[in-house]
């Protein structure tokens, strides 16, 4: 049994590694941070939206806002558990289905900044609506088609998709979450050679209920590399009216109750060979790169909802009087609001920084996008929880119930329920940690991988060790050296000391990554809590740098925005406390004790500690008939 698990783990790692983007053709701010280098020039001056592009967004947003206000009943959708599909035509008239589709194909051709402005606006109104619009074009067919489609494929589908033909993305399976090696959906060549025959099942296909076209991932014939069989996953564009496709279940959730998320079964479904996306065997790379480029949407929604939550907290904390004063005057509540406001500012800084860098096109954003997803979803969830606490019992009460008894219908409990999925959608918090950690240690792995592998011949090990030793003999001491105090970052004024901390901490982080590799060697990949702390430090440093640059830009504009400096200052102080804690706990922790406890718990050693569960009693058909007869 142990050997089977080991082989499965090796196979999963091989499939994932084969699909990684290994090239770094452009610089990465976060990539440099992990190497102990603060490349401020990449993020400062803060990338502002060009005037012409901003004007395009400014013209669209009021129309979108008016449509939402006049037509979208978010609480009604939530209460019914069903979307209002009549709204689809209205979004079509606005062009909202084609916001990310180039103008030459009938779309609006929005920049990342304008798209995220629009998504943020919708997010503050209705989470289910965001899911329909963003799943269609952030991860649905338009995005991978733009990245990997042939001219013929783009001409065939993009105009349809811009005009309201809804799309979806089918990757997850009942037995497959983040482990693509276990994928069971298969596509085999058709007997006539004109395409593939698809069989399998996909789970949680967002938008699948109404989708006309989807991207589906499937295993295709393996290839032989160095005498060893390698699994291949390929991506296909599939028309949903093709015979053999069946929607077998409509999924229901605690939040986003209006989304069309389904289970789809494929039985002998024919896919024309011209529907192959990119190349055979490149499907997982299609999926990962699509998710990488589409990952900025959820963070944008989180930041926008963060502002809405701060507004609600502010209004309520001024209105609600306890012990002779508005609750916002009480320090315990004020601390919560300060956390919400400062961290929402950081979320917003990350969104507009990554969006601006995306539009600028001169930075590799795979790490920044993953950190935006990680940071903003975690912060937004915590903020929603704090808002509910501030609202007390009213936070737990539905907006409909509040209105029915004459109070303001703040939808706090709906926001909380809708917010929770963001830590899971498009790569869980845990997967984001592992993805970022893998990239963080990659430069070191390239130098030391042969040394760490037990099967590497002694001669190769010695040669690799000598080469790595020469590099680190100079590199490691340099990470203790540097000047980060005034006046180096003087252009940031009051925030210069925080930017200096980012520079010092990035060097500390680089040393810590190297020390982790030396301490754990090949076992480091299994020390997930160590890796998670490394990533959390890097993420907070990125958020600090983004906030400092953003606040400095806003303050220079003058007017009301000059106090953005205070928001950034409070955020940086909070982030520094977390960073210092994570550094302390990097090698001094109780990870092993926790892991050992759970190992024993899973084996049954703590069964005496189990809860008492009452199994539901399901009546037999005879008992049902007897009861019905008595009622009659």
C-alpha positions as CSV (number, residue, x, y, z in Angstrom):
1,X,0.0,0.0,0.0
2,X,2.8,2.4,0.9
3,X,4.5,1.8,-2.5
4,X,1.3,2.5,-4.4
5,X,1.0,5.8,-2.6
6,X,4.6,6.7,-3.3
7,X,4.2,5.9,-7.0
8,X,1.0,7.9,-7.2
9,X,2.8,10.9,-5.6
10,X,5.7,10.6,-8.0
11,X,3.3,10.4,-10.9
12,X,1.3,13.4,-9.7
13,X,4.5,15.4,-9.3
14,X,5.7,14.5,-12.8
15,X,2.5,15.6,-14.4
16,X,2.4,18.9,-12.5
17,X,6.1,19.6,-13.2
18,X,5.7,18.9,-16.9
19,X,2.9,21.5,-17.0
20,X,4.7,24.3,-15.1
21,X,5.8,27.5,-16.8
22,X,9.5,27.2,-16.3
23,X,10.6,30.2,-18.4
24,X,11.0,33.6,-16.9
25,X,11.4,35.9,-19.9
26,X,10.3,39.0,-17.9
27,X,11.2,40.2,-14.4
28,X,9.0,39.4,-11.4
29,X,8.8,41.7,-8.4
30,X,7.8,38.9,-6.1
31,X,10.4,36.5,-7.7
32,X,13.1,39.0,-6.8
33,X,11.7,39.5,-3.3
34,X,12.2,35.8,-2.6
35,X,15.8,36.2,-3.8
36,X,16.4,39.0,-1.3
37,X,16.1,41.8,-3.9
38,X,13.7,44.7,-3.6
39,X,13.2,45.9,-7.2
40,X,11.2,49.1,-6.4
41,X,11.4,50.3,-10.0
42,X,9.0,47.6,-11.1
43,X,6.2,48.9,-8.9
44,X,7.0,52.6,-8.4
45,X,5.9,55.0,-9.7
46,X,2.6,53.2,-9.3
47,X,1.2,52.2,-12.8
48,X,-1.7,54.6,-13.3
49,X,-4.4,53.9,-15.9
50,X,-3.8,55.9,-19.1
51,X,-6.4,58.7,-19.6
52,X,-7.9,57.2,-22.8
53,X,-8.3,53.8,-21.3
54,X,-9.8,55.3,-18.1
55,X,-12.3,57.3,-20.3
56,X,-13.4,54.0,-21.9
57,X,-14.1,52.5,-18.6
58,X,-15.8,55.7,-17.3
59,X,-18.2,55.6,-20.2
60,X,-19.2,52.0,-19.5
61,X,-19.4,51.8,-15.7
62,X,-22.4,54.1,-15.2
63,X,-24.5,52.1,-17.8
64,X,-23.6,48.9,-16.0
65,X,-24.4,50.4,-12.6
66,X,-27.7,51.7,-13.8
67,X,-28.6,48.2,-15.2
68,X,-27.7,46.5,-11.9
69,X,-29.7,49.0,-9.8
70,X,-32.8,48.7,-12.0
71,X,-32.8,45.0,-12.7
72,X,-30.7,42.8,-10.5
73,X,-32.4,41.7,-7.2
74,X,-29.5,40.1,-5.5
75,X,-31.4,39.2,-2.3
76,X,-34.2,37.8,-4.4
77,X,-31.8,35.6,-6.4
78,X,-30.3,34.4,-3.1
79,X,-33.7,33.6,-1.5
80,X,-35.0,31.7,-4.6
81,X,-31.8,29.9,-5.2
82,X,-32.2,30.5,-8.9
83,X,-30.8,33.2,-11.2
84,X,-33.0,35.5,-13.2
85,X,-32.1,34.4,-16.7
86,X,-33.9,37.3,-18.3
87,X,-30.9,39.4,-17.2
88,X,-28.7,37.6,-19.7
89,X,-30.2,39.6,-22.6
90,X,-29.5,42.9,-20.7
91,X,-25.9,42.0,-20.2
92,X,-25.7,41.1,-23.9
93,X,-27.0,44.6,-24.9
94,X,-24.4,46.1,-22.6
95,X,-21.6,44.0,-24.2
96,X,-20.8,42.6,-20.7
97,X,-20.3,39.1,-22.0
98,X,-17.5,40.3,-24.2
99,X,-15.6,42.7,-21.8
100,X,-12.4,40.7,-22.2
101,X,-12.9,39.7,-25.9
102,X,-10.9,41.8,-28.4
103,X,-12.9,44.4,-30.4
104,X,-12.0,42.8,-33.7
105,X,-14.2,39.8,-32.6
106,X,-17.1,41.9,-31.4
107,X,-16.1,42.3,-27.8
108,X,-15.4,45.5,-25.8
109,X,-11.6,44.7,-25.6
110,X,-11.2,46.0,-22.1
111,X,-7.9,46.4,-20.5
112,X,-7.3,44.3,-17.3
113,X,-7.9,47.5,-15.3
114,X,-11.2,48.3,-16.9
115,X,-12.4,44.7,-16.7
116,X,-11.5,44.6,-13.0
117,X,-13.3,47.9,-12.4
118,X,-16.4,46.4,-13.9
119,X,-16.1,43.2,-12.0
120,X,-15.6,45.1,-8.8
121,X,-18.8,47.1,-9.4
122,X,-20.8,43.9,-10.1
123,X,-19.3,42.2,-7.0
124,X,-20.6,44.9,-4.7
125,X,-24.1,44.2,-6.0
126,X,-24.5,40.5,-6.6
127,X,-22.0,37.6,-6.2
128,X,-24.0,35.2,-8.4
129,X,-23.9,37.8,-11.3
130,X,-20.1,38.1,-10.9
131,X,-19.8,34.3,-11.1
132,X,-21.8,34.1,-14.4
133,X,-19.8,37.0,-16.0
134,X,-16.3,36.1,-14.8
135,X,-16.5,32.3,-15.2
136,X,-17.6,33.0,-18.8
137,X,-14.6,35.2,-19.8
138,X,-11.9,34.9,-17.0
139,X,-11.6,31.1,-17.1
140,X,-14.2,30.1,-19.7
141,X,-13.6,29.6,-23.4
142,X,-12.6,33.2,-24.3
143,X,-9.5,33.3,-22.2
144,X,-7.8,30.0,-23.3
145,X,-9.0,30.7,-26.8
146,X,-7.3,34.1,-26.8
147,X,-4.1,32.6,-25.5
148,X,-3.9,29.4,-27.5
149,X,-6.5,29.3,-30.2
150,X,-5.8,29.2,-33.9
151,X,-7.0,32.1,-36.1
152,X,-9.8,29.9,-37.4
153,X,-10.9,28.9,-33.9
154,X,-10.9,32.5,-32.7
155,X,-13.0,33.6,-35.7
156,X,-15.4,30.8,-35.2
157,X,-16.1,31.2,-31.5
158,X,-15.1,34.6,-30.2
159,X,-17.8,36.6,-32.0
160,X,-20.4,34.2,-30.6
161,X,-19.0,34.4,-27.1
162,X,-18.9,38.2,-27.2
163,X,-22.6,38.1,-28.3
164,X,-23.8,36.2,-25.3
165,X,-23.1,32.5,-26.0
166,X,-22.2,31.5,-22.4
167,X,-19.1,29.4,-21.8
168,X,-17.6,27.3,-19.1
169,X,-14.4,25.5,-18.0
170,X,-14.5,21.8,-17.2
171,X,-11.5,20.5,-15.3
172,X,-12.5,19.1,-11.8
173,X,-13.8,15.6,-11.5
174,X,-15.5,13.7,-8.6
175,X,-12.1,12.1,-7.7
176,X,-9.8,14.8,-8.9
177,X,-9.3,18.2,-7.4
178,X,-5.8,19.6,-7.6
179,X,-4.2,16.3,-8.6
180,X,-4.4,16.1,-12.4
181,X,-2.6,12.7,-12.6
182,X,-5.9,11.1,-11.4
183,X,-8.0,12.5,-14.2
184,X,-10.3,9.8,-15.6
185,X,-12.1,11.6,-18.4
186,X,-10.5,10.3,-21.6
187,X,-10.5,11.2,-25.2
188,X,-9.4,8.5,-27.7
189,X,-9.1,9.0,-31.5
190,X,-12.3,8.2,-33.4
191,X,-12.2,5.2,-35.8
192,X,-12.6,7.5,-38.8
193,X,-9.6,9.7,-37.7
194,X,-11.7,12.8,-37.8
195,X,-11.6,13.6,-34.1
196,X,-11.9,12.1,-30.6
197,X,-14.4,10.2,-28.6
198,X,-14.9,11.6,-25.1
199,X,-16.0,9.7,-22.1
200,X,-16.0,10.7,-18.4
201,X,-17.6,13.1,-15.9
202,X,-16.8,16.6,-14.7
203,X,-17.8,18.1,-11.4
204,X,-18.6,21.7,-10.4
205,X,-18.7,23.1,-13.9
206,X,-19.5,26.7,-13.2
207,X,-21.9,28.1,-15.9
208,X,-22.4,24.6,-17.2
209,X,-26.2,24.8,-16.7
210,X,-26.5,27.4,-19.5
211,X,-23.3,27.0,-21.3
212,X,-23.3,26.7,-25.1
213,X,-19.6,26.0,-25.4
214,X,-17.0,24.7,-22.9
215,X,-13.3,23.9,-22.6
216,X,-12.9,20.3,-21.4
217,X,-9.7,18.7,-20.2
218,X,-9.2,15.0,-20.8
219,X,-6.5,12.3,-20.9
220,X,-5.3,11.4,-24.3
221,X,-2.9,8.7,-25.4
222,X,0.3,8.6,-23.3
223,X,3.6,9.2,-24.9
224,X,6.9,7.4,-24.3
225,X,9.8,9.5,-23.1
226,X,13.1,7.8,-22.4
227,X,11.4,4.4,-22.4
228,X,8.9,5.6,-19.8
229,X,5.2,6.2,-20.3
230,X,4.1,9.8,-19.6
231,X,0.4,10.8,-19.2
232,X,-0.9,13.4,-21.5
233,X,-3.8,15.8,-20.8
234,X,-5.3,17.7,-23.7
235,X,-7.8,20.6,-23.9
236,X,-10.8,20.6,-26.3
237,X,-13.5,23.1,-27.2
238,X,-16.8,21.4,-27.0
239,X,-20.3,22.4,-28.2
240,X,-22.8,21.5,-25.4
241,X,-25.5,20.4,-27.9
242,X,-23.3,17.5,-29.0
243,X,-25.0,14.1,-28.6
244,X,-23.9,12.2,-25.6
245,X,-23.6,15.1,-23.2
246,X,-25.8,15.0,-20.1
247,X,-26.2,17.3,-17.2
248,X,-26.8,14.9,-14.3
249,X,-26.9,17.2,-11.3
250,X,-27.5,20.8,-10.4
251,X,-25.2,21.6,-7.5
252,X,-26.5,23.7,-4.6
253,X,-24.3,25.7,-2.2
254,X,-24.2,27.7,1.0
255,X,-23.5,30.9,-1.0
256,X,-23.7,32.1,-4.6
257,X,-27.1,30.5,-4.7
258,X,-27.8,31.8,-8.2
259,X,-24.9,30.1,-10.0
260,X,-25.4,27.4,-12.6
261,X,-22.9,24.9,-11.3
262,X,-23.4,21.3,-12.5
263,X,-22.1,17.8,-13.0
264,X,-21.7,16.9,-16.7
265,X,-21.4,13.3,-18.0
266,X,-19.9,12.5,-21.4
267,X,-20.7,9.3,-23.1
268,X,-19.2,8.6,-26.5
269,X,-19.1,12.3,-27.3
270,X,-17.5,13.1,-30.7
271,X,-15.1,16.1,-30.8
272,X,-13.9,17.2,-34.2
273,X,-10.1,17.3,-34.4
274,X,-10.1,21.0,-35.3
275,X,-11.5,21.6,-31.7
276,X,-8.2,20.6,-30.1
277,X,-6.9,23.7,-28.2
278,X,-3.2,24.3,-28.7
279,X,-1.5,20.9,-29.0
280,X,-2.1,17.3,-27.8
281,X,-0.6,16.9,-24.3
282,X,-0.7,20.6,-23.5
283,X,-4.1,20.6,-21.8
284,X,-2.9,21.0,-18.2
285,X,-0.6,23.9,-19.3
286,X,-3.6,25.5,-21.0
287,X,-5.6,25.1,-17.7
288,X,-2.8,26.5,-15.5
289,X,-1.9,29.4,-17.7
290,X,-5.6,30.2,-18.1
291,X,-6.0,30.3,-14.3
292,X,-2.8,32.3,-13.9
293,X,-4.1,35.1,-16.2
294,X,-7.7,34.9,-14.9
295,X,-6.7,35.0,-11.2
296,X,-7.0,38.8,-10.9
297,X,-10.8,38.7,-11.2
298,X,-11.5,37.2,-7.8
299,X,-9.1,39.6,-6.0
300,X,-10.8,42.6,-7.7
301,X,-14.2,41.4,-6.5
302,X,-12.8,40.9,-3.0
303,X,-11.3,44.4,-2.9
304,X,-14.6,46.0,-4.1
305,X,-16.7,44.2,-1.6
306,X,-14.1,45.1,1.1
307,X,-15.0,48.8,0.5
308,X,-18.7,48.0,0.8
309,X,-18.1,46.2,4.0
310,X,-16.1,49.1,5.4
311,X,-19.0,51.4,4.4
312,X,-21.5,49.2,6.3
313,X,-19.3,49.0,9.4
314,X,-18.9,52.8,9.3
315,X,-22.6,53.5,9.0
316,X,-23.6,51.1,11.7
317,X,-20.8,52.1,14.1
318,X,-22.0,55.7,13.9
319,X,-25.7,54.8,14.3
320,X,-25.5,52.1,17.0
321,X,-25.1,53.5,20.6
322,X,-24.1,51.3,23.5
323,X,-23.0,52.5,27.0
324,X,-23.6,56.1,26.0
325,X,-21.5,56.3,22.9
326,X,-21.6,55.1,19.3
327,X,-20.0,51.6,19.1
328,X,-17.3,52.9,16.8
329,X,-16.0,55.0,19.7
330,X,-15.2,51.8,21.7
331,X,-11.7,50.7,21.2
332,X,-12.5,47.0,20.5
333,X,-14.8,47.9,17.7
334,X,-12.5,50.6,16.4
335,X,-9.7,48.1,16.1
336,X,-11.8,45.8,13.9
337,X,-12.8,48.7,11.6
338,X,-9.1,49.9,11.4
339,X,-8.1,46.3,10.4
340,X,-10.9,46.2,7.8
341,X,-10.1,49.6,6.3
342,X,-6.3,49.2,6.2
343,X,-6.4,45.7,4.8
344,X,-9.1,46.7,2.2
345,X,-6.7,49.4,1.1
346,X,-4.0,46.8,0.7
347,X,-6.3,44.6,-1.3
348,X,-7.1,47.5,-3.6
349,X,-3.4,48.4,-3.9
350,X,-2.7,44.8,-5.0
351,X,-5.5,44.8,-7.5
352,X,-4.6,48.0,-9.2
353,X,-0.9,47.3,-9.2
354,X,-1.3,43.8,-10.8
355,X,-3.9,45.1,-13.2
356,X,-1.6,48.0,-14.2
357,X,1.4,45.7,-14.6
358,X,-0.7,43.3,-16.7
359,X,-1.7,46.1,-19.0
360,X,1.9,47.4,-19.2
361,X,3.0,43.9,-20.2
362,X,6.6,44.1,-19.0
363,X,6.4,41.9,-15.9
364,X,5.8,38.2,-15.4
365,X,2.8,38.2,-13.1
366,X,2.3,34.5,-12.3
367,X,3.5,34.9,-8.7
368,X,1.9,38.4,-8.2
369,X,-1.5,37.0,-9.5
370,X,-1.3,34.0,-7.2
371,X,-0.5,36.2,-4.2
372,X,-3.3,38.6,-5.1
373,X,-5.7,35.6,-5.0
374,X,-4.2,34.3,-1.8
375,X,-4.1,37.6,0.1
376,X,-7.4,39.1,-1.0
377,X,-9.5,36.1,-0.5
378,X,-8.1,35.5,3.0
379,X,-8.4,39.2,4.0
380,X,-12.0,39.5,2.5
381,X,-13.2,36.5,4.4
382,X,-11.7,37.7,7.7
383,X,-13.2,41.2,7.0
384,X,-16.7,39.6,6.4
385,X,-16.4,37.8,9.7
386,X,-15.4,40.9,11.6
387,X,-18.3,42.9,9.9
388,X,-20.8,40.3,11.1
389,X,-19.4,40.5,14.6
390,X,-19.7,44.3,14.5
391,X,-23.3,44.0,13.4
392,X,-24.0,41.4,16.1
393,X,-27.4,39.6,15.8
394,X,-28.3,41.8,12.9
395,X,-25.3,40.5,11.0
396,X,-26.7,37.0,11.3
397,X,-30.2,38.1,10.2
398,X,-31.0,38.1,6.5
399,X,-31.5,41.4,4.6
400,X,-35.1,40.4,3.8
401,X,-35.9,39.8,7.5
402,X,-34.3,43.1,8.5
403,X,-36.3,45.1,5.9
404,X,-39.5,43.3,6.9
405,X,-39.3,44.7,10.4
406,X,-38.3,48.2,9.3
407,X,-34.5,48.2,9.5
408,X,-31.9,48.7,6.8
409,X,-31.4,45.6,4.9
410,X,-27.6,45.2,5.0
411,X,-26.9,41.9,3.3
412,X,-24.1,40.9,5.7
413,X,-24.9,37.2,6.1
414,X,-25.2,36.9,2.3
415,X,-21.9,38.6,1.9
416,X,-20.3,36.2,4.4
417,X,-21.8,33.1,2.6
418,X,-20.9,34.3,-0.8
419,X,-17.4,35.3,0.3
420,X,-16.4,31.9,1.6
421,X,-16.0,30.2,-1.7
422,X,-13.3,32.6,-2.9
423,X,-10.7,30.8,-0.7
424,X,-11.5,27.6,-2.8
425,X,-12.4,28.8,-6.3
426,X,-9.7,28.7,-9.0
427,X,-7.1,27.1,-6.7
428,X,-7.5,26.8,-2.9
429,X,-5.5,28.8,-0.4
430,X,-3.4,25.7,0.2
431,X,-2.7,25.2,-3.5
432,X,-1.8,28.9,-3.9
433,X,0.7,28.4,-1.0
434,X,2.2,25.4,-2.7
435,X,2.3,27.0,-6.1
436,X,4.1,30.1,-4.8
437,X,6.4,28.1,-2.6
438,X,7.5,25.9,-5.6
439,X,8.4,29.0,-7.6
440,X,10.1,30.6,-4.6
441,X,12.5,27.7,-4.2
442,X,12.9,27.0,-7.9
443,X,16.2,29.1,-8.3
444,X,17.8,27.1,-5.5
445,X,16.3,23.8,-6.8
446,X,18.0,24.3,-10.2
447,X,21.4,24.7,-8.4
448,X,20.9,22.0,-5.8
449,X,18.5,19.4,-7.1
450,X,21.1,16.9,-8.2
451,X,22.8,17.2,-4.8
452,X,19.6,16.5,-3.0
453,X,18.6,13.4,-5.1
454,X,19.8,10.2,-3.5
455,X,20.1,8.5,-6.9
456,X,22.5,11.1,-8.3
457,X,25.9,9.5,-9.0
458,X,28.7,10.6,-6.6
459,X,30.7,12.3,-9.4
460,X,27.7,14.4,-10.5
461,X,26.9,15.3,-6.9
462,X,30.5,16.5,-6.2
463,X,30.5,18.6,-9.4
464,X,27.1,20.1,-8.6
465,X,28.1,20.8,-5.0
466,X,31.3,22.6,-6.1
467,X,29.4,24.8,-8.5
468,X,26.6,25.6,-6.0
469,X,29.2,26.1,-3.2
470,X,31.0,28.7,-5.3
471,X,27.7,30.6,-6.0
472,X,26.4,30.5,-2.4
473,X,29.8,31.5,-0.9
474,X,29.3,34.9,-2.4
475,X,25.5,35.0,-2.5
476,X,24.6,34.1,1.1
477,X,26.8,36.7,2.9
478,X,25.5,39.4,0.5
479,X,22.0,38.8,2.0
480,X,23.3,40.2,5.3
481,X,24.5,43.4,3.7
482,X,22.5,46.4,2.5
483,X,21.4,49.9,3.5
484,X,17.6,50.2,3.9
485,X,17.4,53.2,6.2
486,X,16.7,56.9,5.4
487,X,17.4,58.5,2.9
488,X,17.4,55.5,0.6
489,X,13.6,55.3,0.4
490,X,13.0,59.0,1.3
491,X,10.6,59.5,-1.7
492,X,8.0,57.5,0.3
493,X,8.1,60.0,3.2
494,X,6.4,58.7,6.3
495,X,6.3,55.3,4.7
496,X,10.0,55.1,3.9
497,X,10.7,53.2,7.2
498,X,8.2,50.5,6.1
499,X,9.8,50.2,2.7
500,X,13.1,49.8,4.4
501,X,11.6,47.0,6.5
502,X,10.5,45.3,3.2
503,X,14.0,45.5,1.9
504,X,15.6,44.0,5.1
505,X,12.9,41.4,5.4
506,X,13.3,40.3,1.8
507,X,17.0,39.6,2.5
508,X,16.1,37.7,5.7
509,X,13.5,35.7,3.7
510,X,16.1,34.8,1.1
511,X,18.4,33.5,3.8
512,X,15.6,31.6,5.4
513,X,14.7,29.9,2.2
514,X,18.3,28.8,1.7
515,X,18.5,27.7,5.4
516,X,15.3,25.7,5.0
517,X,16.7,23.8,2.0
518,X,19.9,23.0,3.9
519,X,18.0,21.9,7.0
520,X,15.4,19.7,5.3
521,X,17.0,19.0,1.9
522,X,14.7,16.7,-0.2
523,X,12.2,16.6,2.6
524,X,11.4,20.3,2.3
525,X,8.6,19.6,-0.2
526,X,6.8,17.7,2.6
527,X,7.3,20.5,5.2
528,X,4.3,22.3,4.1
529,X,3.9,24.5,7.2
530,X,7.4,25.8,6.7
531,X,6.7,26.5,3.1
532,X,3.4,28.2,4.0
533,X,5.2,30.6,6.5
534,X,7.7,31.4,3.8
535,X,4.9,32.3,1.4
536,X,3.0,34.2,4.0
537,X,6.0,36.4,4.7
538,X,6.5,37.0,1.0
539,X,2.8,37.8,0.5
540,X,2.8,40.4,3.3
541,X,5.9,42.0,2.0
542,X,4.3,42.2,-1.5
543,X,1.2,43.7,0.0
544,X,3.3,46.2,2.0
545,X,5.2,47.4,-1.1
546,X,2.1,47.7,-3.1
547,X,0.3,49.7,-0.4
548,X,3.3,52.0,0.0
549,X,3.5,52.7,-3.7
550,X,-0.2,53.1,-4.1
551,X,-0.6,55.5,-1.1
552,X,2.4,57.6,-2.3
553,X,0.8,58.0,-5.7
554,X,-2.6,58.9,-4.2
555,X,-1.1,61.4,-1.7
556,X,0.8,63.2,-4.4
557,X,-2.6,63.9,-6.1
558,X,-3.6,65.9,-2.9
559,X,-7.1,66.5,-1.8
560,X,-9.0,64.0,0.2
561,X,-6.8,61.1,-0.9
562,X,-3.7,62.4,0.9
563,X,-4.7,60.5,4.0
564,X,-4.2,57.2,2.1
565,X,-0.8,57.4,3.8
566,X,-2.4,56.6,7.1
567,X,-4.3,53.6,5.7
568,X,-1.0,52.2,4.4
569,X,0.8,53.0,7.6
570,X,-1.6,51.0,9.8
571,X,-1.6,48.1,7.3
572,X,2.2,48.0,7.3
573,X,2.3,47.9,11.1
574,X,-0.1,45.0,11.2
575,X,1.7,43.2,8.4
576,X,5.1,43.6,10.2
577,X,3.8,41.9,13.3
578,X,2.7,38.9,11.2
579,X,6.0,38.8,9.3
580,X,8.0,38.8,12.6
581,X,5.8,36.1,14.0
582,X,6.3,33.9,10.9
583,X,10.0,34.4,11.0
584,X,10.1,33.3,14.7
585,X,8.0,30.2,14.0
586,X,9.8,29.2,10.8
587,X,12.1,26.7,12.7
588,X,10.7,27.0,16.2
589,X,7.2,25.5,16.1
590,X,5.1,22.5,17.0
591,X,4.5,21.2,13.5
592,X,5.8,17.7,14.2
593,X,3.7,17.3,17.3
594,X,0.6,18.4,15.5
595,X,1.3,16.0,12.6
596,X,1.9,13.1,15.0
597,X,-1.3,13.8,16.8
598,X,-3.3,13.7,13.6
599,X,-1.6,10.6,12.4
600,X,-2.8,8.8,15.6
601,X,-6.2,10.4,15.3
602,X,-6.7,9.1,11.8
603,X,-5.6,5.6,12.9
604,X,-8.4,5.7,15.5
605,X,-6.3,6.2,18.6
606,X,-8.7,9.1,19.6
607,X,-12.0,7.4,18.8
608,X,-12.9,7.9,22.4
609,X,-13.0,11.6,21.5
610,X,-15.6,11.2,18.7
611,X,-18.8,13.2,18.7
612,X,-22.2,11.5,19.2
613,X,-23.9,11.4,15.8
614,X,-27.5,10.4,15.4
615,X,-28.0,8.6,12.1
616,X,-31.1,9.7,10.2
617,X,-33.9,7.2,10.1
618,X,-35.1,6.6,6.6
619,X,-38.6,5.0,6.5
620,X,-39.2,2.0,4.3
621,X,-41.7,2.2,1.4
622,X,-44.2,0.0,3.5
623,X,-43.9,2.5,6.4
624,X,-44.6,5.4,4.1
625,X,-47.6,3.7,2.6
626,X,-49.0,2.9,6.0
627,X,-48.6,6.5,7.2
628,X,-50.3,7.8,4.0
629,X,-53.2,5.3,4.6
630,X,-53.7,6.6,8.1
631,X,-53.7,10.2,6.9
632,X,-56.3,9.3,4.3
